């Protein structure tokens, strides 16, 4: 069973944002071509869809870390860095986590007049 992990067999990793509320965990299927930039982009899109009213994450302001906050290169292949079942954390590059209201809000539905 450990052989499959060492060979980078497909499986899920768990991507977490726990530095500020609301926390969020996203399981993500490993694939050989998946990069950490793609993990961050996908995570931020899903997080913002779910929690955007409270907080939004900017993919350019956060990065992925593994093994006690060590940042990983965005273009690094995820499958070569972590194994199925491993955790990846999303953290702010500058240590801040702005709450909603600092990003440009979406126009209200009533403003769709032609």
Residue frames as qw, qx, qy, qz and C-alpha x, y, z in Angstrom:
[[0.000, 0.885, 0.465, 0.000, 0.00, 0.00, 0.00],
 [0.298, -0.786, 0.118, 0.529, 2.86, 2.37, 0.70],
 [0.471, -0.009, 0.593, 0.653, 4.17, 1.61, -2.79],
 [0.214, 0.718, 0.572, 0.335, 1.14, 3.28, -4.36],
 [0.195, -0.948, -0.120, 0.222, 1.81, 6.43, -2.33],
 [0.472, -0.530, 0.395, 0.583, 5.47, 6.49, -3.32],
 [0.408, 0.192, 0.667, 0.593, 4.64, 6.05, -6.98],
 [0.143, 0.221, -0.025, -0.964, 2.26, 9.03, -6.94],
 [0.007, -0.380, -0.887, -0.261, -0.86, 6.99, -7.65],
 [0.246, -0.476, -0.247, -0.807, -4.07, 9.00, -7.92],
 [0.385, -0.484, -0.706, 0.345, -5.92, 9.77, -4.74],
 [0.112, -0.901, -0.260, -0.328, -7.20, 12.78, -2.86],
 [0.375, 0.069, -0.401, 0.833, -5.36, 15.47, -0.97],
 [0.238, -0.800, -0.543, 0.093, -7.09, 17.73, 1.51],
 [0.289, 0.390, -0.007, 0.874, -6.68, 21.47, 1.07],
 [0.371, -0.681, -0.564, 0.283, -7.43, 23.53, 4.18],
 [0.090, 0.572, -0.082, 0.811, -7.91, 27.18, 5.06],
 [0.607, -0.546, -0.551, 0.175, -7.83, 27.48, 8.87],
 [0.410, 0.072, -0.230, 0.880, -6.09, 30.81, 9.51],
 [0.226, 0.049, 0.187, -0.955, -9.31, 32.82, 9.82],
 [0.388, 0.405, 0.781, -0.275, -13.05, 32.19, 9.96],
 [0.919, -0.074, 0.221, -0.319, -14.79, 30.74, 8.13],
 [0.348, -0.409, 0.815, 0.215, -12.55, 27.67, 7.88],
 [0.809, 0.418, -0.061, -0.408, -12.90, 25.43, 4.84],
 [0.453, -0.328, 0.799, 0.222, -11.56, 22.07, 3.67],
 [0.702, 0.518, -0.166, -0.460, -11.66, 20.92, 0.06],
 [0.757, -0.120, 0.608, 0.207, -10.81, 17.37, -1.04],
 [0.426, 0.743, -0.307, -0.415, -9.02, 17.45, -4.39],
 [0.964, 0.155, 0.196, 0.088, -8.17, 14.56, -6.70],
 [0.365, -0.619, 0.503, 0.480, -4.45, 14.25, -7.41],
 [0.814, 0.559, 0.150, 0.053, -3.36, 14.17, -11.04],
 [0.774, -0.069, 0.128, 0.616, 0.19, 14.09, -12.45],
 [0.353, 0.477, 0.206, 0.778, -0.10, 17.51, -14.13],
 [0.331, -0.873, -0.334, -0.126, -1.74, 19.37, -11.21],
 [0.421, 0.346, -0.313, 0.778, 0.34, 22.32, -9.92],
 [0.263, -0.439, -0.587, 0.627, 0.07, 24.21, -6.64],
 [0.117, 0.121, -0.113, -0.979, -1.02, 27.34, -8.54],
 [0.448, -0.211, -0.652, -0.575, -3.98, 25.34, -9.84],
 [0.427, -0.393, -0.762, 0.289, -4.73, 24.08, -6.33],
 [0.122, -0.322, -0.315, 0.884, -4.74, 27.67, -5.01],
 [0.255, 0.012, -0.353, -0.900, -6.92, 28.93, -7.89],
 [0.487, -0.291, -0.758, -0.323, -9.45, 26.11, -7.51],
 [0.377, -0.384, -0.683, 0.494, -9.52, 26.43, -3.73],
 [0.015, -0.234, -0.160, 0.959, -10.06, 30.20, -3.82],
 [0.362, -0.113, -0.507, -0.774, -12.89, 29.87, -6.37],
 [0.528, -0.366, -0.760, -0.101, -14.69, 27.27, -4.25],
 [0.323, -0.337, -0.539, 0.701, -14.05, 29.11, -0.98],
 [0.085, 0.124, -0.023, -0.988, -15.34, 32.39, -2.41],
 [0.435, -0.236, -0.635, -0.593, -18.45, 30.67, -3.83],
 [0.557, -0.424, -0.708, 0.094, -19.23, 29.25, -0.41],
 [0.464, -0.587, -0.389, 0.537, -18.04, 32.01, 1.97],
 [0.360, 0.362, 0.205, 0.835, -17.76, 35.13, -0.22],
 [0.271, -0.816, -0.310, -0.405, -20.36, 37.03, 1.78],
 [0.663, -0.733, -0.030, 0.149, -18.08, 36.87, 4.84],
 [0.366, -0.676, 0.486, 0.415, -14.56, 36.65, 3.42],
 [0.818, 0.572, -0.050, -0.042, -12.97, 36.26, 0.01],
 [0.682, -0.428, 0.409, 0.429, -9.56, 34.80, -0.75],
 [0.440, 0.823, -0.253, -0.257, -7.45, 36.32, -3.51],
 [0.974, 0.106, 0.057, 0.194, -5.43, 33.63, -5.29],
 [0.515, 0.647, -0.220, 0.517, -2.61, 36.17, -5.75],
 [0.239, -0.724, 0.353, -0.543, -2.46, 36.94, -2.01],
 [0.810, -0.371, 0.398, -0.217, -2.26, 33.36, -0.72],
 [0.429, 0.493, -0.745, -0.138, -0.05, 30.36, -1.33],
 [0.936, -0.180, -0.256, -0.158, 0.01, 26.66, -0.57],
 [0.094, -0.650, 0.700, -0.281, 2.18, 25.22, 2.19],
 [0.909, -0.112, -0.394, -0.077, 3.04, 21.72, 3.30],
 [0.787, -0.139, -0.402, 0.448, 4.94, 20.39, 6.29],
 [0.433, -0.650, -0.301, 0.548, 4.77, 23.11, 8.92],
 [0.117, 0.923, 0.138, -0.341, 4.21, 26.23, 6.85],
 [0.407, -0.332, 0.537, 0.660, 6.97, 25.70, 4.29],
 [0.537, 0.631, 0.017, -0.560, 5.76, 27.46, 1.11],
 [0.670, 0.085, 0.654, 0.342, 5.90, 25.49, -2.10],
 [0.034, -0.252, 0.444, 0.859, 6.55, 26.83, -5.57],
 [0.594, 0.388, 0.242, -0.662, 3.33, 27.52, -7.46],
 [0.652, 0.479, -0.436, -0.393, 4.52, 25.70, -10.55],
 [0.119, -0.325, 0.929, -0.132, 5.63, 22.60, -8.60],
 [0.593, -0.109, -0.684, -0.411, 3.78, 19.37, -9.40],
 [0.632, -0.460, 0.272, -0.561, 1.56, 18.48, -6.47],
 [0.987, -0.035, -0.100, -0.117, 1.93, 14.71, -7.03],
 [0.705, 0.360, -0.406, 0.456, 5.72, 15.01, -6.74],
 [0.001, 0.505, -0.419, 0.755, 5.50, 16.95, -3.47],
 [0.528, -0.185, 0.541, -0.628, 2.68, 15.30, -1.49],
 [0.089, -0.030, -0.982, -0.162, 0.97, 11.91, -1.44],
 [0.484, -0.434, -0.549, -0.525, -2.67, 10.90, -1.46],
 [0.623, -0.583, -0.508, 0.115, -4.22, 11.64, 1.91],
 [0.469, -0.103, -0.225, 0.848, -1.81, 14.48, 2.70],
 [0.045, -0.882, -0.398, 0.248, -2.87, 17.95, 3.83],
 [0.397, 0.314, 0.146, 0.850, -2.07, 21.22, 2.07],
 [0.153, -0.712, -0.445, 0.522, -2.69, 24.53, 3.82],
 [0.283, 0.697, 0.279, 0.596, -3.66, 27.78, 2.16],
 [0.435, -0.640, -0.272, 0.572, -2.10, 30.76, 3.94],
 [0.197, 0.976, 0.082, -0.045, -1.71, 34.47, 3.30],
 [0.713, 0.397, -0.128, 0.563, 1.56, 35.63, 1.78],
 [0.130, 0.558, -0.249, 0.781, 1.62, 38.70, 4.03],
 [0.220, -0.125, -0.796, 0.550, -0.08, 37.29, 7.13],
 [0.324, 0.171, 0.267, -0.891, -3.32, 39.26, 6.74],
 [0.064, 0.339, 0.916, 0.202, -6.80, 37.95, 6.01],
 [0.209, 0.009, 0.009, -0.978, -9.08, 40.85, 5.06],
 [0.339, 0.387, 0.793, -0.327, -12.76, 40.37, 5.74],
 [0.283, 0.578, 0.646, 0.410, -15.43, 40.90, 3.12],
 [0.038, -0.956, -0.226, 0.182, -15.91, 44.54, 2.23],
 [0.313, -0.670, 0.400, 0.541, -12.28, 45.05, 1.20],
 [0.348, 0.068, 0.760, 0.545, -12.88, 43.46, -2.19],
 [0.293, 0.075, -0.280, -0.911, -15.01, 44.99, -4.93],
 [0.498, 0.204, 0.731, -0.420, -18.55, 43.81, -4.25],
 [0.180, 0.288, 0.808, 0.481, -20.66, 42.29, -7.01],
 [0.265, -0.127, -0.121, -0.948, -23.39, 44.62, -8.29],
 [0.450, 0.145, 0.693, -0.544, -26.79, 43.97, -6.72],
 [0.332, 0.310, 0.851, 0.263, -29.26, 41.99, -8.87],
 [0.218, 0.821, 0.438, -0.294, -31.52, 45.05, -9.21],
 [0.045, -0.735, 0.299, 0.606, -28.79, 46.83, -11.23],
 [0.455, 0.040, 0.789, 0.411, -29.33, 44.55, -14.23],
 [0.415, 0.754, 0.319, -0.397, -31.56, 47.13, -15.97],
 [0.651, 0.288, 0.450, 0.539, -30.95, 47.36, -19.71]]
